[in-house]
Amino acid sequence: MTWPLILIVLIVGLALIALEIIMLPGGVAGIFGGIMVAVSIWQTYARYDVVAGNIVLVSSFVIEIVLLLVLLKKGTWKRLALKEQIDSRTHEVNKNEVKVGMRGKSITMLKPAGNAMIGNTLTEVHSLGGWIAADTVIEVIDVEGGKITVKAAESDNNEPKK
């Protein structure tokens, strides 16, 4: 291997290691980068003398450490990070429309989650346990945040309560 080729292999290997650390998960780029750096160091020792090999070995470690320090600096991550704030929210249940004790009808099968019509509101509900068939009268047993927990209604009155 000639000097220019050894240098190219070394630089590409160091770049792959740096990319592995900051961007590419999985280890493949880091493994190939490490192999490329090792081959360039080995070829320097094999083709040239020990002094040249030691220079390439030490310089590759110094370059990688400096590169990592630059990449891990606080300002570098600001350029890669999301700057917008996400302020969207999950479905919030209006507690005036859906209250504990209200009855409704399951529109889809609840296994354990599905859709139901409670009052005039079509909403996602979760069964207390097990599956509830579609078109079954259900009763609201808990409303917390965006989650409505229901159970199959007792057969006293199969009409949904408003």
OpenMM code with the backbone's topology and positions (N, CA, C; nanometers):
from openmm import Vec3, app, unit

residues = "MET THR TRP PRO LEU ILE LEU ILE VAL LEU ILE VAL GLY LEU ALA LEU ILE ALA LEU GLU ILE ILE MET LEU PRO GLY GLY VAL ALA GLY ILE PHE GLY GLY ILE MET VAL ALA VAL SER ILE TRP GLN THR TYR ALA ARG TYR ASP VAL VAL ALA GLY ASN ILE VAL LEU VAL SER SER PHE VAL ILE GLU ILE VAL LEU LEU LEU VAL LEU LEU LYS LYS GLY THR TRP LYS ARG LEU ALA LEU LYS GLU GLN ILE ASP SER ARG THR HIS GLU VAL ASN LYS ASN GLU VAL LYS VAL GLY MET ARG GLY LYS SER ILE THR MET LEU LYS PRO ALA GLY ASN ALA MET ILE GLY ASN THR LEU THR GLU VAL HIS SER LEU GLY GLY TRP ILE ALA ALA ASP THR VAL ILE GLU VAL ILE ASP VAL GLU GLY GLY LYS ILE THR VAL LYS ALA ALA GLU SER ASP ASN ASN GLU PRO LYS LYS".split()
positions = [
    Vec3(0.0837, -0.1184, 0.0000),
    Vec3(0.0000, 0.0000, 0.0000),
    Vec3(0.0878, 0.1242, 0.0000),
    Vec3(0.0513, 0.2212, -0.0795),
    Vec3(0.1268, 0.3462, -0.0845),
    Vec3(0.0776, 0.4398, 0.0257),
    Vec3(0.1564, 0.5443, 0.0527),
    Vec3(0.1183, 0.6402, 0.1563),
    Vec3(-0.0183, 0.7023, 0.1326),
    Vec3(-0.0477, 0.7483, 0.0122),
    Vec3(-0.1808, 0.8082, -0.0079),
    Vec3(-0.2947, 0.7094, 0.0205),
    Vec3(-0.2770, 0.5841, -0.0192),
    Vec3(-0.3821, 0.4852, 0.0054),
    Vec3(-0.3948, 0.4548, 0.1551),
    Vec3(-0.2828, 0.4455, 0.2241),
    Vec3(-0.2871, 0.4239, 0.3696),
    Vec3(-0.3568, 0.5410, 0.4378),
    Vec3(-0.3269, 0.6612, 0.3950),
    Vec3(-0.3900, 0.7795, 0.4533),
    Vec3(-0.5400, 0.7825, 0.4268),
    Vec3(-0.5806, 0.7472, 0.3051),
    Vec3(-0.7242, 0.7453, 0.2723),
    Vec3(-0.7969, 0.6405, 0.3567),
    Vec3(-0.7402, 0.5224, 0.3684),
    Vec3(-0.8025, 0.4160, 0.4487),
    Vec3(-0.8108, 0.4589, 0.5948),
    Vec3(-0.7061, 0.5226, 0.6453),
    Vec3(-0.7043, 0.5690, 0.7838),
    Vec3(-0.8116, 0.6761, 0.8077),
    Vec3(-0.8214, 0.7726, 0.7194),
    Vec3(-0.9189, 0.8822, 0.7357),
    Vec3(-1.0616, 0.8296, 0.7252),
    Vec3(-1.0870, 0.7431, 0.6288),
    Vec3(-1.2219, 0.6861, 0.6150),
    Vec3(-1.2560, 0.6020, 0.7386),
    Vec3(-1.1610, 0.5265, 0.7883),
    Vec3(-1.1840, 0.4460, 0.9086),
    Vec3(-1.2156, 0.5321, 1.0295),
    Vec3(-1.1393, 0.6382, 1.0498),
    Vec3(-1.1658, 0.7296, 1.1613),
    Vec3(-1.3013, 0.7973, 1.1472),
    Vec3(-1.3374, 0.8338, 1.0244),
    Vec3(-1.4683, 0.8968, 1.0016),
    Vec3(-1.5820, 0.7991, 1.0315),
    Vec3(-1.5655, 0.6738, 0.9929),
    Vec3(-1.6696, 0.5740, 1.0222),
    Vec3(-1.6858, 0.5516, 1.1729),
    Vec3(-1.5747, 0.5509, 1.2450),
    Vec3(-1.5831, 0.5354, 1.3905),
    Vec3(-1.6560, 0.6553, 1.4519),
    Vec3(-1.6223, 0.7746, 1.4065),
    Vec3(-1.6885, 0.8940, 1.4590),
    Vec3(-1.8374, 0.8937, 1.4256),
    Vec3(-1.8724, 0.8555, 1.3040),
    Vec3(-2.0141, 0.8476, 1.2663),
    Vec3(-2.0880, 0.7441, 1.3493),
    Vec3(-2.0231, 0.6343, 1.3786),
    Vec3(-2.0847, 0.5308, 1.4620),
    Vec3(-2.1184, 0.5856, 1.5999),
    Vec3(-2.0283, 0.6640, 1.6544),
    Vec3(-2.0484, 0.7153, 1.7897),
    Vec3(-2.1598, 0.8196, 1.7945),
    Vec3(-2.1683, 0.9061, 1.6945),
    Vec3(-2.2668, 1.0145, 1.7053),
    Vec3(-2.3958, 0.9917, 1.6290),
    Vec3(-2.3976, 0.9085, 1.5257),
    Vec3(-2.5176, 0.9016, 1.4429),
    Vec3(-2.5685, 0.7617, 1.4119),
    Vec3(-2.4846, 0.6699, 1.3809),
    Vec3(-2.5274, 0.5425, 1.3253),
    Vec3(-2.5282, 0.4322, 1.4308),
    Vec3(-2.6456, 0.3896, 1.4732),
    Vec3(-2.6500, 0.2800, 1.5701),
    Vec3(-2.6276, 0.1450, 1.5011),
    Vec3(-2.5915, 0.0455, 1.5771),
    Vec3(-2.5823, -0.0887, 1.5225),
    Vec3(-2.4436, -0.1478, 1.5214),
    Vec3(-2.3403, -0.0667, 1.5167),
    Vec3(-2.2049, -0.1176, 1.5255),
    Vec3(-2.1373, -0.1511, 1.3946),
    Vec3(-2.2094, -0.1579, 1.2834),
    Vec3(-2.1483, -0.1986, 1.1566),
    Vec3(-2.0457, -0.0972, 1.1091),
    Vec3(-2.0808, 0.0308, 1.1110),
    Vec3(-1.9871, 0.1335, 1.0656),
    Vec3(-1.8657, 0.1396, 1.1566),
    Vec3(-1.8860, 0.1237, 1.2868),
    Vec3(-1.7737, 0.1247, 1.3808),
    Vec3(-1.6811, 0.0072, 1.3610),
    Vec3(-1.7380, -0.1090, 1.3336),
    Vec3(-1.6557, -0.2278, 1.3099),
    Vec3(-1.5731, -0.2105, 1.1830),
    Vec3(-1.6378, -0.1660, 1.0742),
    Vec3(-1.5627, -0.1442, 0.9496),
    Vec3(-1.4586, -0.0342, 0.9668),
    Vec3(-1.4935, 0.0712, 1.0410),
    Vec3(-1.3975, 0.1786, 1.0671),
    Vec3(-1.2783, 0.1287, 1.1457),
    Vec3(-1.3035, 0.0471, 1.2476),
    Vec3(-1.1943, -0.0092, 1.3261),
    Vec3(-1.1059, -0.0996, 1.2436),
    Vec3(-1.1678, -0.1796, 1.1568),
    Vec3(-1.0897, -0.2677, 1.0686),
    Vec3(-1.0038, -0.1844, 0.9736),
    Vec3(-1.0613, -0.0772, 0.9185),
    Vec3(-0.9850, 0.0073, 0.8259),
    Vec3(-0.8677, 0.0749, 0.8962),
    Vec3(-0.8899, 0.1231, 1.0176),
    Vec3(-0.7802, 0.1858, 1.0922),
    Vec3(-0.6726, 0.0827, 1.1228),
    Vec3(-0.7132, -0.0362, 1.1658),
    Vec3(-0.6164, -0.1409, 1.1973),
    Vec3(-0.5364, -0.1825, 1.0738),
    Vec3(-0.6026, -0.1939, 0.9590),
    Vec3(-0.5332, -0.2312, 0.8356),
    Vec3(-0.4335, -0.1224, 0.7958),
    Vec3(-0.4732, 0.0032, 0.8085),
    Vec3(-0.3799, 0.1105, 0.7706),
    Vec3(-0.2582, 0.1136, 0.8631),
    Vec3(-0.2806, 0.0902, 0.9924),
    Vec3(-0.1668, 0.0851, 1.0855),
    Vec3(-0.0786, -0.0363, 1.0551),
    Vec3(-0.1394, -0.1496, 1.0327),
    Vec3(-0.0648, -0.2727, 1.0013),
    Vec3(0.0159, -0.2567, 0.8725),
    Vec3(-0.0460, -0.1991, 0.7695),
    Vec3(0.0247, -0.1801, 0.6425),
    Vec3(0.1409, -0.0820, 0.6559),
    Vec3(0.1242, 0.0173, 0.7439),
    Vec3(0.2349, 0.1108, 0.7661),
    Vec3(0.3532, 0.0391, 0.8309),
    Vec3(0.3244, -0.0448, 0.9310),
    Vec3(0.4321, -0.1230, 0.9934),
    Vec3(0.4932, -0.2207, 0.8935),
    Vec3(0.4101, -0.2836, 0.8089),
    Vec3(0.4597, -0.3857, 0.7160),
    Vec3(0.5393, -0.3252, 0.6003),
    Vec3(0.4945, -0.2159, 0.5432),
    Vec3(0.5574, -0.1579, 0.4245),
    Vec3(0.6700, -0.0619, 0.4580),
    Vec3(0.6580, 0.0042, 0.5708),
    Vec3(0.7576, 0.1055, 0.6074),
    Vec3(0.8197, 0.0645, 0.7391),
    Vec3(0.8922, 0.1502, 0.8011),
    Vec3(0.9617, 0.1118, 0.9241),
    Vec3(0.8758, 0.1310, 1.0491),
    Vec3(0.9361, 0.0953, 1.1634),
    Vec3(0.8658, 0.1011, 1.2916),
    Vec3(0.8325, 0.2453, 1.3294),
    Vec3(0.9183, 0.3368, 1.2964),
    Vec3(0.8943, 0.4776, 1.3294),
    Vec3(0.7688, 0.5280, 1.2578),
    Vec3(0.7563, 0.4963, 1.1295),
    Vec3(0.6370, 0.5379, 1.0548),
    Vec3(0.5119, 0.4716, 1.1113),
    Vec3(0.5224, 0.3444, 1.1483),
    Vec3(0.4082, 0.2747, 1.2080),
    Vec3(0.3661, 0.3366, 1.3391),
    Vec3(0.4657, 0.3719, 1.4223),
    Vec3(0.4342, 0.4354, 1.5504),
    Vec3(0.3703, 0.5726, 1.5299),
    Vec3(0.4173, 0.6464, 1.4315),
    Vec3(0.3598, 0.7781, 1.4024),
    Vec3(0.2139, 0.7637, 1.3605),
    Vec3(0.1847, 0.6695, 1.2732),
    Vec3(0.0466, 0.6484, 1.2287),
    Vec3(-0.0399, 0.6002, 1.3446),
    Vec3(0.0122, 0.5114, 1.4274),
    Vec3(-0.0630, 0.4597, 1.5418),
    Vec3(-0.0987, 0.5710, 1.6396),
    Vec3(0.0000, 0.6474, 1.6817),
    Vec3(-0.0241, 0.7538, 1.7790),
    Vec3(-0.1117, 0.8634, 1.7183),
    Vec3(-0.0835, 0.9005, 1.5940),
    Vec3(-0.1626, 1.0078, 1.5325),
    Vec3(-0.3078, 0.9656, 1.5121),
    Vec3(-0.3334, 0.8390, 1.4817),
    Vec3(-0.4726, 0.7961, 1.4649),
    Vec3(-0.5486, 0.8038, 1.5970),
    Vec3(-0.4832, 0.7673, 1.7070),
    Vec3(-0.5492, 0.7790, 1.8381),
    Vec3(-0.5722, 0.9249, 1.8750),
    Vec3(-0.4738, 1.0102, 1.8516),
    Vec3(-0.4876, 1.1521, 1.8842),
    Vec3(-0.5973, 1.2156, 1.7991),
    Vec3(-0.5982, 1.1855, 1.6704),
    Vec3(-0.7011, 1.2412, 1.5819),
    Vec3(-0.8394, 1.1955, 1.6253),
    Vec3(-0.8545, 1.0694, 1.6605),
    Vec3(-0.9860, 1.0182, 1.7019),
    Vec3(-1.0318, 1.0831, 1.8323),
    Vec3(-0.9413, 1.1004, 1.9268),
    Vec3(-0.9785, 1.1645, 2.0532),
    Vec3(-1.0180, 1.3095, 2.0301),
    Vec3(-0.9404, 1.3826, 1.9504),
    Vec3(-0.9742, 1.5218, 1.9194),
    Vec3(-1.1072, 1.5289, 1.8449),
    Vec3(-1.1280, 1.4397, 1.7507),
    Vec3(-1.2530, 1.4366, 1.6749),
    Vec3(-1.3719, 1.4095, 1.7671),
    Vec3(-1.3567, 1.3164, 1.8586),
    Vec3(-1.4649, 1.2867, 1.9534),
    Vec3(-1.4930, 1.4048, 2.0446),
    Vec3(-1.3874, 1.4708, 2.0923),
    Vec3(-1.4081, 1.5876, 2.1782),
    Vec3(-1.4812, 1.6984, 2.1039),
    Vec3(-1.4471, 1.7198, 1.9786),
    Vec3(-1.5153, 1.8223, 1.8983),
    Vec3(-1.6609, 1.7834, 1.8742),
    Vec3(-1.6842, 1.6560, 1.8418),
    Vec3(-1.8199, 1.6119, 1.8127),
    Vec3(-1.9074, 1.6057, 1.9373),
    Vec3(-1.8488, 1.5786, 2.0515),
    Vec3(-1.9266, 1.5688, 2.1737),
    Vec3(-1.9372, 1.7013, 2.2483),
    Vec3(-1.8795, 1.8054, 2.1902),
    Vec3(-1.8900, 1.9375, 2.2488),
    Vec3(-2.0364, 1.9798, 2.2519),
    Vec3(-2.0733, 2.0612, 2.3458),
    Vec3(-2.2131, 2.0992, 2.3666),
    Vec3(-2.2763, 2.1627, 2.2420),
    Vec3(-2.2057, 2.2477, 2.1737),
    Vec3(-2.2619, 2.3183, 2.0585),
    Vec3(-2.2884, 2.2291, 1.9385),
    Vec3(-2.2137, 2.1213, 1.9256),
    Vec3(-2.2323, 2.0315, 1.8110),
    Vec3(-2.3691, 1.9664, 1.8162),
    Vec3(-2.4134, 1.9252, 1.9329),
    Vec3(-2.5424, 1.8565, 1.9453),
    Vec3(-2.6591, 1.9491, 1.9175),
    Vec3(-2.6410, 2.0802, 1.9406),
    Vec3(-2.7500, 2.1745, 1.9127),
    Vec3(-2.7831, 2.1775, 1.7638),
    Vec3(-2.6830, 2.1565, 1.6801),
    Vec3(-2.7083, 2.1553, 1.5363),
    Vec3(-2.7785, 2.0275, 1.4919),
    Vec3(-2.7626, 1.9184, 1.5665),
    Vec3(-2.8240, 1.7918, 1.5296),
    Vec3(-2.9593, 1.7695, 1.5966),
    Vec3(-2.9881, 1.8429, 1.7027),
    Vec3(-3.1082, 1.8186, 1.7824),
    Vec3(-3.2290, 1.8917, 1.7254),
    Vec3(-3.3464, 1.8398, 1.7574),
    Vec3(-3.4721, 1.9028, 1.7194),
    Vec3(-3.4905, 2.0296, 1.8001),
    Vec3(-3.5160, 2.1408, 1.7328),
    Vec3(-3.5300, 2.2681, 1.8018),
    Vec3(-3.6753, 2.3045, 1.8287),
    Vec3(-3.7661, 2.2424, 1.7568),
    Vec3(-3.9067, 2.2750, 1.7759),
    Vec3(-3.9620, 2.2011, 1.8967),
    Vec3(-4.0512, 2.2689, 1.9650),
    Vec3(-4.1145, 2.2054, 2.0793),
    Vec3(-4.2450, 2.1437, 2.0323),
    Vec3(-4.2659, 2.0200, 2.0679),
    Vec3(-4.3884, 1.9503, 2.0301),
    Vec3(-4.4896, 1.9710, 2.1419),
    Vec3(-4.5973, 2.0401, 2.1104),
    Vec3(-4.6956, 2.0697, 2.2137),
    Vec3(-4.8306, 2.0023, 2.1872),
    Vec3(-4.8311, 1.9046, 2.1008),
    Vec3(-4.9560, 1.8338, 2.0764),
    Vec3(-4.9871, 1.7447, 2.1949),
    Vec3(-5.1131, 1.7148, 2.2135),
    Vec3(-5.1555, 1.6364, 2.3278),
    Vec3(-5.2361, 1.5177, 2.2798),
    Vec3(-5.2455, 1.4204, 2.3657),
    Vec3(-5.3294, 1.3067, 2.3347),
    Vec3(-5.4748, 1.3462, 2.3535),
    Vec3(-5.5629, 1.2597, 2.3146),
    Vec3(-5.7061, 1.2862, 2.3250),
    Vec3(-5.7456, 1.3086, 2.4707),
    Vec3(-5.7944, 1.4275, 2.5006),
    Vec3(-5.8427, 1.4587, 2.6345),
    Vec3(-5.9937, 1.4390, 2.6362),
    Vec3(-6.0420, 1.3721, 2.7382),
    Vec3(-6.1842, 1.3454, 2.7510),
    Vec3(-6.2481, 1.4594, 2.8284),
    Vec3(-6.3555, 1.5147, 2.7731),
    Vec3(-6.4313, 1.6178, 2.8429),
    Vec3(-6.5137, 1.5490, 2.9513),
    Vec3(-6.4824, 1.5799, 3.0777),
    Vec3(-6.5494, 1.5119, 3.1889),
    Vec3(-6.6956, 1.5495, 3.2006),
    Vec3(-6.7408, 1.6534, 3.1299),
    Vec3(-6.8828, 1.6878, 3.1296),
    Vec3(-6.9604, 1.6010, 3.0319),
    Vec3(-6.8919, 1.5500, 2.9300),
    Vec3(-6.9592, 1.4667, 2.8305),
    Vec3(-6.9605, 1.3199, 2.8691),
    Vec3(-6.8533, 1.2725, 2.9319),
    Vec3(-6.8431, 1.1318, 2.9697),
    Vec3(-6.8159, 1.1255, 3.1196),
    Vec3(-6.9106, 1.0659, 3.1923),
    Vec3(-6.8983, 1.0581, 3.3382),
    Vec3(-6.9086, 0.9130, 3.3824),
    Vec3(-6.8528, 0.8860, 3.4999),
    Vec3(-6.8628, 0.7526, 3.5585),
    Vec3(-7.0102, 0.7193, 3.5797),
    Vec3(-7.0497, 0.5985, 3.5429),
    Vec3(-7.1875, 0.5528, 3.5570),
    Vec3(-7.2680, 0.5638, 3.4288),
    Vec3(-7.2204, 0.6441, 3.3327),
    Vec3(-7.2928, 0.6561, 3.2062),
    Vec3(-7.2841, 0.5245, 3.1303),
    Vec3(-7.3870, 0.5008, 3.0500),
    Vec3(-7.3883, 0.3817, 2.9654),
    Vec3(-7.3768, 0.4233, 2.8202),
    Vec3(-7.3256, 0.3305, 2.7422),
    Vec3(-7.3126, 0.3533, 2.5996),
    Vec3(-7.3123, 0.2206, 2.5284),
    Vec3(-7.2749, 0.2242, 2.4030),
    Vec3(-7.2734, 0.1019, 2.3228),
    Vec3(-7.1384, 0.0912, 2.2535),
    Vec3(-7.0810, -0.0295, 2.2598),
    Vec3(-6.9529, -0.0504, 2.1923),
    Vec3(-6.9776, -0.0553, 2.0420),
    Vec3(-6.9011, 0.0199, 1.9693),
    Vec3(-6.9125, 0.0243, 1.8233),
    Vec3(-6.8264, -0.0861, 1.7623),
    Vec3(-6.7079, -0.1019, 1.8162),
    Vec3(-6.6178, -0.2078, 1.7710),
    Vec3(-6.5972, -0.3050, 1.8860),
    Vec3(-6.5361, -0.4174, 1.8570),
    Vec3(-6.5039, -0.5123, 1.9619),
    Vec3(-6.3947, -0.4515, 2.0497),
    Vec3(-6.4106, -0.4611, 2.1804),
    Vec3(-6.3109, -0.4083, 2.2727),
    Vec3(-6.2195, -0.5237, 2.3133),
    Vec3(-6.0955, -0.5191, 2.2671),
    Vec3(-6.0027, -0.6283, 2.2979),
    Vec3(-5.8668, -0.5778, 2.3403),
    Vec3(-5.8476, -0.5213, 2.4483),
    Vec3(-5.9410, -0.4592, 2.5400),
    Vec3(-5.9762, -0.3165, 2.5016),
    Vec3(-5.9170, -0.2616, 2.3970),
    Vec3(-5.9495, -0.1244, 2.3568),
    Vec3(-6.0325, -0.1269, 2.2291),
    Vec3(-6.1130, -0.0243, 2.2130),
    Vec3(-6.1948, -0.0111, 2.0931),
    Vec3(-6.2734, 0.1183, 2.1007),
    Vec3(-6.3700, 0.1325, 2.0114),
    Vec3(-6.4511, 0.2540, 2.0068),
    Vec3(-6.5903, 0.2271, 2.0600),
    Vec3(-6.6458, 0.3317, 2.1228),
    Vec3(-6.7809, 0.3199, 2.1771),
    Vec3(-6.8507, 0.4541, 2.1646),
    Vec3(-6.9828, 0.4488, 2.1599),
    Vec3(-7.0645, 0.5692, 2.1583),
    Vec3(-7.1199, 0.5847, 2.2992),
    Vec3(-7.0766, 0.6895, 2.3677),
    Vec3(-7.1239, 0.7185, 2.5025),
    Vec3(-7.1904, 0.8548, 2.4963),
    Vec3(-7.3214, 0.8570, 2.5201),
    Vec3(-7.3977, 0.9797, 2.4995),
    Vec3(-7.3944, 1.0123, 2.3515),
    Vec3(-7.3492, 1.1299, 2.3184),
    Vec3(-7.3348, 1.1695, 2.1777),
    Vec3(-7.1880, 1.1725, 2.1357),
    Vec3(-7.1029, 1.1078, 2.2144),
    Vec3(-6.9593, 1.1135, 2.1907),
    Vec3(-6.9060, 0.9776, 2.1464),
    Vec3(-6.8435, 0.9765, 2.0280),
    Vec3(-6.7728, 0.8564, 1.9825),
    Vec3(-6.6306, 0.8681, 2.0355),
    Vec3(-6.5879, 0.7728, 2.1155),
    Vec3(-6.4582, 0.7832, 2.1806),
    Vec3(-6.3925, 0.6474, 2.1939),
    Vec3(-6.2634, 0.6500, 2.2181),
    Vec3(-6.1889, 0.5265, 2.2423),
    Vec3(-6.2051, 0.4890, 2.3886),
    Vec3(-6.2338, 0.3628, 2.4128),
    Vec3(-6.2518, 0.3137, 2.5491),
    Vec3(-6.1677, 0.1878, 2.5689),
    Vec3(-6.1472, 0.1539, 2.6948),
    Vec3(-6.0712, 0.0343, 2.7319),
    Vec3(-6.1565, -0.0480, 2.8262),
    Vec3(-6.1647, -0.1777, 2.7991),
    Vec3(-6.2440, -0.2637, 2.8866),
    Vec3(-6.1635, -0.2942, 3.0123),
    Vec3(-6.2366, -0.3222, 3.1189),
    Vec3(-6.1723, -0.3514, 3.2471),
    Vec3(-6.0902, -0.4792, 3.2383),
    Vec3(-6.1392, -0.5748, 3.1664),
    Vec3(-6.0660, -0.6994, 3.1491),
    Vec3(-6.1388, -0.7835, 3.0463),
    Vec3(-6.0666, -0.8501, 2.9646),
    Vec3(-6.1271, -0.9365, 2.8640),
    Vec3(-6.1840, -0.8584, 2.7464),
    Vec3(-6.2452, -0.9329, 2.6570),
    Vec3(-6.3013, -0.8745, 2.5366),
    Vec3(-6.4491, -0.8478, 2.5558),
    Vec3(-6.4959, -0.7429, 2.4893),
    Vec3(-6.6391, -0.7113, 2.4879),
    Vec3(-6.6786, -0.7020, 2.3408),
    Vec3(-6.7840, -0.7736, 2.3051),
    Vec3(-6.8276, -0.7788, 2.1653),
    Vec3(-6.8835, -0.6438, 2.1209),
    Vec3(-6.8836, -0.6225, 1.9901),
    Vec3(-6.9438, -0.5018, 1.9336),
    Vec3(-7.0936, -0.5017, 1.9612),
    Vec3(-7.1531, -0.3839, 1.9646),
    Vec3(-7.2968, -0.3634, 1.9913),
    Vec3(-7.3384, -0.4149, 2.1285),
    Vec3(-7.2489, -0.4078, 2.2253),
    Vec3(-7.2797, -0.4464, 2.3629),
    Vec3(-7.2968, -0.3192, 2.4447),
    Vec3(-7.3957, -0.3191, 2.5329),
    Vec3(-7.4148, -0.2051, 2.6215),
    Vec3(-7.3041, -0.2082, 2.7254),
    Vec3(-7.2375, -0.0940, 2.7417),
    Vec3(-7.1250, -0.0838, 2.8338),
    Vec3(-7.1526, 0.0247, 2.9365),
    Vec3(-7.0781, 0.0208, 3.0453),
    Vec3(-7.0916, 0.1208, 3.1508),
    Vec3(-6.9545, 0.1767, 3.1833),
    Vec3(-6.9463, 0.3093, 3.1960),
    Vec3(-6.8203, 0.3764, 3.2278),
    Vec3(-6.7923, 0.3565, 3.3762),
    Vec3(-6.6733, 0.3050, 3.4081),
    Vec3(-6.6376, 0.2863, 3.5490),
    Vec3(-6.5233, 0.3779, 3.5931),
    Vec3(-6.4513, 0.4387, 3.4968),
    Vec3(-6.3441, 0.5304, 3.5342),
    Vec3(-6.3121, 0.6209, 3.4167),
    Vec3(-6.2874, 0.7483, 3.4458),
    Vec3(-6.2432, 0.8454, 3.3458),
    Vec3(-6.1216, 0.9145, 3.4054),
    Vec3(-6.0060, 0.8907, 3.3423),
    Vec3(-5.8829, 0.9497, 3.3934),
    Vec3(-5.8012, 1.0010, 3.2763),
    Vec3(-5.7861, 1.1333, 3.2673),
    Vec3(-5.7115, 1.1928, 3.1566),
    Vec3(-5.7779, 1.1603, 3.0247),
    Vec3(-5.7061, 1.0910, 2.9369),
    Vec3(-5.7611, 1.0533, 2.8075),
    Vec3(-5.8091, 0.9101, 2.8027),
    Vec3(-5.8137, 0.8433, 2.9165),
    Vec3(-5.8507, 0.7015, 2.9170),
    Vec3(-5.9859, 0.6822, 2.9849),
    Vec3(-6.0745, 0.6151, 2.9128),
    Vec3(-6.2065, 0.5810, 2.9664),
    Vec3(-6.2096, 0.4295, 2.9836),
    Vec3(-6.2350, 0.3846, 3.1054),
    Vec3(-6.2416, 0.2416, 3.1339),
    Vec3(-6.3880, 0.2023, 3.1473),
    Vec3(-6.4255, 0.0930, 3.0794),
    Vec3(-6.5650, 0.0490, 3.0791),
    Vec3(-6.5727, -0.0998, 3.1127),
    Vec3(-6.6945, -0.1430, 3.1418),
    Vec3(-6.7229, -0.2853, 3.1577),
    Vec3(-6.8562, -0.3118, 3.0915),
    Vec3(-6.8834, -0.4366, 3.0630),
    Vec3(-7.0143, -0.4719, 3.0063),
    Vec3(-7.1199, -0.4386, 3.1105),
    Vec3(-7.2271, -0.3725, 3.0675),
    Vec3(-7.3320, -0.3301, 3.1608),
    Vec3(-7.4124, -0.4501, 3.2066),
    Vec3(-7.4624, -0.4387, 3.3280),
    Vec3(-7.5497, -0.5421, 3.3818),
    Vec3(-7.6792, -0.5402, 3.3013),
    Vec3(-7.7507, -0.6491, 3.2981),
    Vec3(-7.8671, -0.6606, 3.2099),
    Vec3(-7.9944, -0.6015, 3.2686),
    Vec3(-7.9856, -0.5174, 3.3744),
    Vec3(-8.1052, -0.4549, 3.4305),
    Vec3(-8.1750, -0.3691, 3.3269),
    Vec3(-8.0967, -0.2860, 3.2618),
    Vec3(-8.1526, -0.1957, 3.1614),
    Vec3(-8.0525, -0.1904, 3.0478),
    Vec3(-8.0851, -0.2485, 2.9360),
    Vec3(-7.9902, -0.2547, 2.8258),
    Vec3(-7.9857, -0.1302, 2.7411),
    Vec3(-8.0640, -0.0296, 2.7750),
    Vec3(-8.0583, 0.0960, 2.7007),
    Vec3(-7.9495, 0.1846, 2.7590),
    Vec3(-7.8713, 0.2467, 2.6744),
    Vec3(-7.7671, 0.3358, 2.7256),
    Vec3(-7.8268, 0.4552, 2.7991),
    Vec3(-7.7635, 0.4939, 2.9123),
    Vec3(-7.8031, 0.6137, 2.9856),
    Vec3(-7.7393, 0.7336, 2.9212),
    Vec3(-7.8113, 0.8432, 2.9205),
    Vec3(-7.7587, 0.9670, 2.8622),
    Vec3(-7.6945, 1.0502, 2.9688),
] * unit.nanometer
topology = app.Topology()
chain = topology.addChain("A")
for resn in residues:
    res = topology.addResidue(resn, chain)
    for name in ("N", "CA", "C"):
        topology.addAtom(name, app.Element.getBySymbol(name[0]), res)
